[in-house]
């Protein structure tokens, strides 16, 4: 059963303004929770926003169950600050798991800005790799890694990042998006080389406007709000331990809600 889904949402006003690095917040119905999802792509002519997500909880499972033509009650964006993309240089883009999706619009934008783009995409296994063809289109070099060795390099994205940096290649910036443990590992590899490294933080978020404070993260010993100060931050200043601890705060409640939802769909009496 697939757990990763691609969904195109008709939202012309958002598509008109969306930039790489930004996100949306959606609410499926009146009783649903608000969840943030990074914009994977946008088509200004068609007026659509593309999202890639993994159905791991109640809300993402309900989202995955929607059919063509269904409506979402709230779809707000674009939120957050766009990625900083100056003219020219060398950038290494690292996408892990579904983090490949938000890396894609950055690859396209950096290529259009005159950068040499080296992309590294990774997943646990070959059947979980995303958008290889799309990433190849806008990359001067594309490396693939899988944890189990079923495609590309048998190992982690950090192995390739380290190899590139150790080769003496001049890299102006590394951008990593994926699971926090992966982003932390990339930051650990780039720190000794003093290469500017940016990560996109997927902290718990509610309103997306900086009012609730739920998305607070510690960056350089300062409290920042991922929704309005980010979502992109200097990886070498992020307190990843605090980020991961906060992300796991509601796991028991999330698991219980997901199990209840599955029971209701399957008609069981749990």
C-alpha positions as CSV (number, residue, x, y, z in Angstrom):
1,X,0.0,0.0,0.0
2,X,1.5,3.3,-1.0
3,X,2.3,5.8,1.8
4,X,3.7,8.7,-0.4
5,X,1.3,10.8,-2.4
6,X,1.5,13.5,-5.0
7,X,-1.4,16.0,-5.1
8,X,-2.1,18.9,-7.3
9,X,-4.3,21.6,-5.8
10,X,-6.1,24.3,-7.8
11,X,-5.1,27.5,-6.0
12,X,-4.3,30.1,-8.7
13,X,-3.7,33.0,-6.3
14,X,-1.2,31.0,-4.3
15,X,0.5,29.6,-7.5
16,X,0.9,33.2,-8.8
17,X,2.9,34.2,-5.7
18,X,4.7,31.0,-4.7
19,X,8.5,30.9,-4.5
20,X,11.0,28.1,-3.7
21,X,11.3,27.4,0.0
22,X,7.8,28.5,0.9
23,X,4.9,26.4,2.3
24,X,1.2,26.3,2.8
25,X,-1.1,25.4,5.7
26,X,-4.2,23.4,5.0
27,X,-7.3,22.2,6.9
28,X,-9.3,19.5,5.3
29,X,-12.6,20.2,7.1
30,X,-14.1,22.1,10.0
31,X,-13.0,19.5,12.6
32,X,-9.6,18.9,11.1
33,X,-6.2,20.1,12.3
34,X,-4.0,22.6,10.5
35,X,-0.9,21.1,9.0
36,X,2.0,22.7,7.1
37,X,3.3,21.2,3.8
38,X,6.2,22.6,1.8
39,X,5.4,23.6,-1.8
40,X,6.9,20.9,-4.0
41,X,6.1,22.7,-7.3
42,X,3.9,25.4,-8.7
43,X,2.4,26.1,-12.2
44,X,1.4,29.7,-12.6
45,X,-0.3,29.0,-16.0
46,X,-2.5,26.2,-14.7
47,X,-2.9,27.9,-11.3
48,X,-1.9,24.8,-9.3
49,X,0.3,23.9,-6.4
50,X,1.9,20.4,-6.1
51,X,2.4,18.7,-2.7
52,X,4.1,15.5,-1.9
53,X,3.4,14.0,1.5
54,X,3.6,10.8,3.4
55,X,0.4,9.4,5.0
56,X,1.7,8.8,8.5
57,X,-1.1,10.2,10.7
58,X,-4.8,10.9,10.7
59,X,-4.7,14.2,8.8
60,X,-2.3,13.0,6.1
61,X,-4.3,9.8,5.7
62,X,-7.5,11.7,5.3
63,X,-5.8,13.9,2.7
64,X,-4.6,10.9,0.8
65,X,-8.1,9.6,0.7
66,X,-9.4,12.6,-1.2
67,X,-10.4,12.1,-4.9
68,X,-10.1,14.3,-7.9
69,X,-12.6,17.1,-7.7
70,X,-12.8,17.1,-3.9
71,X,-12.4,20.3,-2.0
72,X,-10.2,21.3,0.9
73,X,-11.7,23.8,3.4
74,X,-8.7,25.9,4.1
75,X,-5.6,26.2,1.9
76,X,-3.4,29.2,2.9
77,X,-0.2,30.5,1.5
78,X,2.4,31.1,0.3
79,X,3.8,31.3,3.8
80,X,7.4,31.6,5.1
81,X,10.4,33.3,3.5
82,X,11.5,32.3,0.0
83,X,14.9,30.7,-0.5
84,X,17.7,33.2,-0.9
85,X,19.0,32.8,-4.5
86,X,21.6,35.2,-5.7
87,X,23.3,35.1,-9.1
88,X,25.8,32.4,-10.0
89,X,28.0,30.0,-7.9
90,X,28.1,26.4,-6.9
91,X,25.3,24.8,-4.8
92,X,24.9,21.3,-3.4
93,X,21.3,20.4,-2.9
94,X,20.5,17.4,-0.6
95,X,17.1,15.8,-0.4
96,X,16.2,12.9,1.9
97,X,12.9,11.0,1.6
98,X,10.0,13.3,0.9
99,X,12.5,16.2,1.4
100,X,13.4,15.7,-2.3
101,X,10.0,17.4,-3.2
102,X,10.8,20.9,-1.8
103,X,14.4,20.6,-3.0
104,X,13.1,20.4,-6.6
105,X,11.9,24.0,-7.1
106,X,15.2,25.2,-5.6
107,X,17.2,23.1,-8.1
108,X,15.2,24.7,-10.9
109,X,15.6,28.2,-9.5
110,X,19.3,27.9,-8.8
111,X,19.9,26.5,-12.3
112,X,18.0,29.4,-13.8
113,X,20.1,31.9,-11.7
114,X,23.3,30.5,-13.3
115,X,24.5,28.2,-10.6
116,X,26.2,24.9,-11.1
117,X,23.8,22.5,-9.3
118,X,25.0,19.3,-7.7
119,X,22.0,17.3,-6.4
120,X,22.0,14.4,-4.0
121,X,18.8,12.5,-3.3
122,X,18.4,9.7,-0.9
123,X,15.9,7.2,0.4
124,X,15.7,4.0,2.4
125,X,15.2,2.0,-0.8
126,X,15.0,2.5,-4.5
127,X,11.2,2.2,-4.6
128,X,11.0,5.2,-2.3
129,X,13.1,7.6,-4.4
130,X,11.2,10.7,-5.6
131,X,11.5,12.8,-8.8
132,X,14.8,11.4,-10.0
133,X,14.0,12.5,-13.6
134,X,12.9,16.0,-12.5
135,X,16.0,16.5,-10.4
136,X,18.2,15.3,-13.2
137,X,16.7,17.9,-15.6
138,X,18.0,20.8,-13.5
139,X,21.2,19.3,-12.1
140,X,24.7,19.4,-13.6
141,X,25.4,16.3,-11.5
142,X,23.0,14.0,-9.7
143,X,23.9,11.5,-7.1
144,X,21.5,8.8,-5.7
145,X,21.9,7.0,-2.4
146,X,19.8,4.3,-0.8
147,X,20.2,2.9,2.7
148,X,19.8,-0.7,1.5
149,X,21.9,-0.3,-1.7
150,X,19.1,-1.0,-4.1
151,X,20.1,2.0,-6.3
152,X,23.1,4.3,-6.5
153,X,25.4,4.6,-3.6
154,X,24.9,2.1,-0.8
155,X,24.9,4.4,2.2
156,X,23.8,7.9,3.2
157,X,23.6,11.3,1.5
158,X,26.3,12.6,3.9
159,X,28.8,10.1,2.3
160,X,28.5,12.0,-1.0
161,X,28.5,15.4,0.6
162,X,31.8,14.6,2.4
163,X,33.3,13.2,-0.8
164,X,32.5,16.4,-2.7
165,X,33.9,18.6,0.0
166,X,37.0,16.5,0.5
167,X,37.7,16.7,-3.3
168,X,38.4,20.4,-3.0
169,X,35.5,21.4,-5.1
170,X,34.5,25.0,-4.3
171,X,31.0,24.9,-2.9
172,X,29.3,28.2,-2.1
173,X,26.3,26.7,-0.3
174,X,24.8,23.4,0.8
175,X,21.0,23.1,1.2
176,X,19.6,20.1,3.0
177,X,15.9,19.2,3.4
178,X,14.6,16.0,4.9
179,X,14.3,14.2,8.3
180,X,15.9,16.3,11.1
181,X,18.5,13.5,11.8
182,X,19.6,13.8,8.2
183,X,19.8,17.5,8.2
184,X,21.8,17.4,11.5
185,X,24.2,14.9,9.9
186,X,24.7,17.1,6.9
187,X,25.5,20.1,9.1
188,X,28.0,18.0,11.0
189,X,29.8,17.1,7.7
190,X,29.9,20.7,6.4
191,X,30.9,22.4,9.6
192,X,34.6,21.6,9.5
193,X,34.7,22.9,5.9
194,X,33.1,26.2,6.8
195,X,30.6,25.9,4.0
196,X,27.3,27.8,4.4
197,X,24.6,25.2,5.0
198,X,20.9,25.9,5.0
199,X,18.1,23.6,6.3
200,X,14.3,23.9,6.2
201,X,12.8,23.1,9.6
202,X,9.5,21.2,9.8
203,X,8.6,22.1,13.4
204,X,5.1,21.7,14.8
205,X,3.0,24.6,13.4
206,X,-0.5,25.8,14.0
207,X,-1.4,29.3,12.6
208,X,1.6,30.0,10.4
209,X,1.7,33.7,11.3
210,X,3.9,33.8,14.4
211,X,1.1,34.3,16.8
212,X,0.8,30.9,18.5
213,X,4.5,30.2,19.1
214,X,4.1,26.5,18.5
215,X,6.8,26.4,15.8
216,X,9.5,27.9,17.9
217,X,13.1,26.7,17.4
218,X,16.4,27.6,18.9
219,X,18.8,29.1,16.4
220,X,22.1,30.5,17.6
221,X,20.7,30.5,21.2
222,X,17.9,32.7,20.0
223,X,14.2,31.7,19.8
224,X,12.9,31.9,16.3
225,X,9.6,31.0,14.8
226,X,9.9,28.7,11.8
227,X,6.7,30.1,10.1
228,X,7.8,33.8,9.9
229,X,11.6,33.7,10.5
230,X,12.1,30.6,8.4
231,X,11.5,28.0,7.4
232,X,15.1,28.1,6.3
233,X,17.9,28.6,8.8
234,X,21.7,28.3,9.2
235,X,22.2,24.6,9.9
236,X,25.3,25.2,12.0
237,X,23.2,27.3,14.5
238,X,20.1,25.1,14.8
239,X,19.6,23.2,18.0
240,X,18.5,19.9,16.4
241,X,18.1,18.0,19.7
242,X,15.5,20.5,20.9
243,X,13.8,20.4,17.5
244,X,13.5,16.6,17.5
245,X,12.3,16.5,21.1
246,X,9.5,19.0,20.3
247,X,8.5,17.0,17.2
248,X,8.0,13.9,19.3
249,X,6.0,15.6,22.0
250,X,2.6,14.5,20.7
251,X,3.4,11.2,19.2
252,X,1.2,9.2,21.6
253,X,-1.8,11.5,20.8
254,X,-1.0,11.3,17.1
255,X,-0.8,7.5,17.2
256,X,-4.1,7.2,19.1
257,X,-5.9,9.6,16.6
258,X,-4.6,7.6,13.6
259,X,-5.6,4.3,15.1
260,X,-9.1,5.6,15.8
261,X,-9.4,7.0,12.3
262,X,-8.4,3.7,10.8
263,X,-10.9,1.8,12.9
264,X,-13.7,4.2,11.9
265,X,-12.8,3.7,8.2
266,X,-12.6,-0.1,8.5
267,X,-15.8,-0.3,10.6
268,X,-14.1,-2.1,13.6
269,X,-15.2,-1.7,17.2
270,X,-11.9,-0.8,18.8
